Each structure stands twice: as C-alpha cells, then as structure tokens.
Amino acid sequence: MMEIFNEASQTLQNKWMKDWIKQGNKIMGYYCSYIPEELMDALNIMPIRLRPVGVRDTGLADAYMSLLNCTYARCMLNIALEDKLNFLEGIVGYNSCDHVRRMYDNLKWKVKLPFYHFLSVPHHGDEAAIKWFHKEILNFKSHLEDHFKRKIEDTALTRAIKDYNEFRTLIQQLYDMRKVEEPVITGEEAMKVNLASVSMRKSQINEYLKKFLEECKDRQGISGRIRLMIAGGQLDNPEYIKIIENLGGLVVTDFNCFGTRYFTGLVKENGDPYLELARRYLLKIPCPRMIDEITGHKTRFEHIKRLIKEYSVDGVIFQKIIMCDFHAGENYLFTQELDELGVPTIDLEREYMLSGIGQFKTRMQAFMEILT
C-alpha cells in the first residue's frame, strides 16, 4: 500500500485525478482544512488540497507578490502561472492569512478557471459564529449548484459525510498504532498517507487505508528511537520527516494541518447536515487564525499537551515557513509554555521548498543529543 500512498502524494496531478477527468468528472482545488469538502464530494466532484509540488523557484510569482510573502503562497502562485492548474474546474479559497488571501486574489486575476469561490470563515467558535458559517456554507452550496446545474441531494450529502467520517476514524486508528511503545509505522509513512488522503476521493483512500491497517498488524515494531512530535505551520514534504528519522528520531504524532488538525473530529450524522458541517469545521482542532476562548491559543495548547501525553513524546519540533506571522507568535508561546512543563522543544524556520538541509540536520542532531 505504501507504493500507492507514495505515488498519490508526490505529484500535483496523480493518476487517480487523471482517471477521474477521463471519466468526464471534475476536480476542485482548495487550500485549507477549514474548507467543507463534503459539499463538493456530494456533487461527484473530487476535492483536492493544492500543493505546489516540485516548485524550485518563484520567479514568475515574484512579479506579483512581495518577498515578504511566504514561499508557500509564492510557490502556489508560481505553479499556477506556469499553467499547471489547468486540469481544475475551479478553486475554493477563504480568509486564512494575508499571504494566502493575496495569493487567491492574484490567482483569480491571472488564472482563468470556470469557478472561483471565497468562503468567509469566522475566527470564533461560539454559537453566533457557527450560525454565520452555516449561512456561508449554504451560500457555497448555492454557488456550486448554480455552476454545475444540479442540486446537492440529501442522500448524496449523507453519503459524503459518512465517507469522510469513515476516513477520519480509519486515520485515527492508524495514529493509534503510533501510541504504543514500538510503533509499526514511521512518521514519513504517516505523512505520505495524509498527503494521499487529500489527493483522491475519500471513498478511494478509505479502501486503501483498510488494507494498510491490516498490513500494519504483521509489521515488526520500531524500538530504540527518540519519540518526537512535529508541530507548527504547513508541512507537506515527507523529506523533512525522513531527515529527522534518519538521524535516529521517530515522529510519532503531529500538530499540523495535514495531520491531526485536518482529520480530528467527526460530523454529527443526524440533524441539519449543513449546520453540523459548520459546527465540525469551526470546532475541530483549531489553527492560530482562531482567536476566541473556545478555539484560541489555550485550546490549542491543551491539544498539544494531550498529544504529548497520549503518544509519549520525548521532544517537540516546532517549525514554520519564513514570514508566517501566525505560527511565529504561536510557536514562541508554545516553546515557553512547554519549557515550564519540562518538555524539550526546538523552533525551526524553513522555506516551503526543501532547502538549507545542512543547517536543518545540524540543529536536529544537536536537539536529539539533548534528548538522549
């Protein structure tokens, strides 16, 4: 199964997407774990999370965005300006951070796709915010229906919600295998599974996950490694995890938007499905854009502490892309708070592209020497 996960995660447009298009179906791109994918899936549209896989420079994007914008945003715009997003029917964006918002503006201006939708996601998780987001989801539903000239049927949405809930349950089972004293999968493998899950339909990844879970039962456990958590900003390159694990570490869990912040939390399967979608997406493990008492920093710190305990973490690696405002502040607070609890941490900056490997290895070696 790992060959399938590896193939699905390493390219912008994998064979599952190409086969889907050949069958006359549509693909919609989106940028963040706050986008309710179930609505697109219910219309038989494949939602994929857009990643600028393979970009090595941002020369085209730099004509439209500042060097003070993060390299994820510039890499994504660059790959679009190279006309590599022409397989998409459209893109769904939202008010995440200023970098991604400006990237979305440039995409809409420069890349002519049939469909664009901007989802306004609240920064709070109280009942008033949930009601607001409920209306935003209904607006998204209407826009999809108007564009594709067909309705989202209740039965189709119910099926999509069940598929996504099944995925979340299966991937949690995989993560549970990393809690034990001798985990049977590496952090690099877990990241590839997560990346594959946002690069094909959930009904497909669910079948692969079931087979992989069975395969893992016959694996020999991994022992004698330093147990690490990796947390912070967007991280979707397994090479970073591979470097850490080649140095003697084992990433047993994460606090990332391609990991626990993506799949934790189910959608309630009775009641108004649109309201329950709003509730789940606003109240899932939050990222630093969320600022109220319900979903703010204290809530995120409680999740961090829970994961450290459940996965028997020896040390936490905080990382962020250079110029990421949200995670710069959040990672600083986390390192101070965990230091008071006696949990070793390291705070790393990096570019979106794989670079500065020598310095990265040196700092990781020094950190793991502290932990031994």
N, C-alpha and C positions, 0 to 999 in steps of 0.2 A: 504493500500500500504506500510505502514512503516514496516510491518512484512516482506515483500519481500525485501525491501532495507536492513533491518537489517540482514536477512539471507544471502543475497548476499555479504555483506561487512565483515562478521565476520570470514570467513574461507578462507584458502589458495585455496581450491578447492571446489567450491559450487555445488549445484545440477544442475545448468544451464551448467556448464562445464562438469559435468559427463554425462548429457544427450547428450551434443554435441559430446562427444567422442563415446558414444554408437551408435550414428548415423553414425559413420565412419569418423568423421571430425577431424581436427587438431586444436591444441591450441598453440599459440606462446607467450612466455613471453617477456616483455620489462621492462625497468627501469625508464623511464623519459618522461616528457611531450613534449620533443623535437623529439620523435620518430613518424614518419608519419604512424599512424595505418591504414589509409585508404588503403594503398597498400596491407596489409595482409587481410583486410576485403574483398577487391575486389577479392581475390583468395579463398574466402569462408573459411578463417582461422580466428579463434577467437583470437584477440589480448587481452591479459590481462596484467595489470600492476602488477608486482610481489611485494608482501608484505610478510615479514616473520611473519605472524600472529601466535601468541601463543608462540613464542620462549622466553624462560626464562633465558637461559644462552648460552654462546658462546664457550664452552669448546672445541668442535671439530674445530671450525674456528680459535681459538687462536693458534692452531698449525701451521697455515699458514699465519696469519695476525698479525700485531703488535697491542698491546693495545693502541697505538696512533692512530689507525684507528677507525673511528666512529662505534658505535654499530649497526647502520643500516646495514652497509656493512658486519660486522661480523655476525649479526643475519641472513642475507640473505645467506651468505656462509654456515652458520651452518645448516640451514634448507635444503639446497641442499645436504650437506654431510650426512644428515640423510635420504637421498634418497626420499625426499618428492616432488621433482620436476620431477619425472619420468613420469608424465602424459603429459609433454610438448613435442612438436616436436622440439622446439629449443628456443633460447634466442637471443634477439637483444640488444646489448649494444652500448655505444658511449662514447666519450671523455668528460664526465661531470666533475667529480672531481677526484683527485688522489685516494681517498678511493674507489670509485666505479670502477675505472679503474682496480685497483689491485684485487678487488673482481671478476671482469669479467675474468681477467687472470687466477685466481685460479679456477673459475667455468669451464672454457674451458679446463683446465688441468685435473681436478679431476672428473667432472660430464660428462659422455658420453651421449650426446644428438645428434640426427641426424643433427641438423642445428645450427650454430652459425654465427652471422653477426655483425661486428663492423662498425658503421656508424660514419663517421668523420663530425662533426657538427662545422661550423665556430663559432668564438667568436665575430663576427661582423655582422652587418645587412645591409651593403651597397650593391650596385648592384654587385660588384665583388664577395662578399660573397654569395649572392643569386645564382649567376651563378655557383659557386663552389658547393654549396649544391644541386643545381639542378642535377649536374653530380653525386653526391653521391647518390641521390635518384634513379637515373637511374641505378646505379651500384647495389643498393639494389633490385630494380625491377628485374634486370637480374639474380641475385643470387636466388631470390625467384622462378623465372620461371624455372631456371635450376634445382633447387632442387625438385620442385613439378611437373616438366614435363608438365607444361601447362602455357599458356600466360595470362597475365592480359589484359582482353578485355577492350576497351574504355568504352563500355556501363556499365560494372561491376564497373570500377573505378568511373564513373559519379554517379552511384547509391550509392557507398560507400561515396563519398564526400557529396552527398545530405543527407544521413543518419547522417553523423557527423555534418553537418551544422544544421540540424534539432535539433539534441541533444543540440548543443551549444545555439541555440535560446530558446529551452524549459527550459534549466537550468538557462539561464539568466532571463526568466520570473519568475522562482522560486525565484531567488535572488531579483528581483524587489519587490516581496512581503515582503521582509525584509527591504525595504527602508522606509516603512510607519511608522507612529507614533506607531501603535500597530501591530507588525509583527504577522503572523499566524503560523510560524514555528520557531523552536529553532535552534540554531547553531549545536547542536548534531544531530538533524534530517537532516540538510543540509549536514553535513559531511557524514552521512550514505548514502545519495543519491549519493554524489560524489564518494564514495568508491564503491558502487554498479555499478556505470557507467563505472568503469574500470575493472569490474569483469564479464561482459557479453557483448554480441554484442550490438551495438548501436541501431539496429532495435528493439531489445527486450526492452532495457531501455527506448526508446522513447515512447513505448506504455504505460509502467508503469508511466512514467512522465506525460503523458497527463491525465491519470486517477487521479494521485496525485494532479495535478494542479486544477482539478475540485473539488476534496475533500477539498482542502485548502480554497476554496471560502466559504464553510459553517462553517469554523472554527472561534472560538472566538479569537480576538486579544490578544496579551500578552502586558500588561502595567506595569508600575512601576519598570522597570528593568534598570540597568546601561547598556548602549549600548556600546559594545566592538567590536574591530576588533582584530583578531589573525593573526599574520604575521611571516615570517621568514622561517626557514628550514622545511624539510619534516615532516609533521604531519598527520598521518593516523590512529590515535587511538581516537575514539569518547569519550573515558573515560575522556580524558583531558578536553574536552569541557563540558562534563557532570558535572565534579567537579566545573568548573567555574560557570556554570549556577545554580548549587545547592547552590552556595554562594550568589546568587542574581543578577548575571550578565546575559546578553543576548548577545551572539555572533551574530552580525547582518551581518557581512561580513568577508572576509579573504583576505590575500595576500599570498596564499600557492600554491604549485604545484599540490595539489589535489583539488584546488578550482579555483579562478579567473585566476591564471597563467596557468591553464590547458584548460579552455573552452573559454576564451575570444578571439574573432577574428575568422571570417569566412574565408573559402577558396573560392576564386572567382570561379564561376561555368562556366565561359567561358574562352577561351584561352587554352594554353597548361596546362593540369591538373598537370603535374609533376613540371612545373615551378611555378604554383600557390600554390602548396603544399609547395615548398621550401620557397616561399615568406611568406606564412602564418605562418609556424612554426618558421622561423627566426625572424619575426616581431611581434609575439604575445607578451603578457606581459612578459618581459624577467626575467630571474633569474640572480643571481650575477655572473654566469660564463661569461655573455656577457659584453663586456668592451669598445665598441666604443661609439661615440657621439649619434648614433641613438638608441642603445639598452642598454646603460650603466647606471650608477647609477642615473644620473639626470633624465633619462626617468622613471626609477623605482620610484623615489621619486615623480614625477608628478602623477603617477598612485596611489601611496599611498594617496596623498593629495586629488585626485579626489574621491577615495573611502570614505575617511573620511567625505567629504562634502556630497556626494550622500546618504550615509547611516546614517548621523547624529551621528557619532561616538563620544562617550564621552572620550574614552581612548583606547590606542593601546597596545596589549600584543605582544611583540617580543619574540620569542623562537627559540632555536636551539639545535640540538644534540651536546653533548660534543665532541670536536675535529673537528667540522665543520668549516673549515677555511673561506670559502666564507661568510657564514652567520654571523660569529663572527665579521668580519670587517663591513659588510653591516648593521647589526643591530645597531652597535655602531654609525655609521654615521646617521642612521635614527633617533635614540633617540636624538642625538644632534640637528639635524635639526628640529625635531618636538618640542623639548623643546623651541627653538627660536620662534616657532609659537604659543606656549602656549598650545600644545596638550600633556596631561599626557601620559607617557609611562612606561612600565616595561620591563626589559630584563631578560629572564629566560634561564637557561641551564638545559638540561634533558638528560637522556638516551633514546634510542629508546624504550626499554621495559618500561612498567609502573612501576616506582619506585620513591622513595623519595616523596611520596604523602603528608606526614605531612608537610614537608617544602614547597611544592608547594601550599598547602592550606593556610598556614600561610602567605606567600608572597602575594597571591591573595587577601586574606582578608584585608591585610594592604593596598594594592593598591586600592581596591574598597572603603575603608573607606576614602581615599583621594578624591575620585570622588563624594562622597555623600555630 
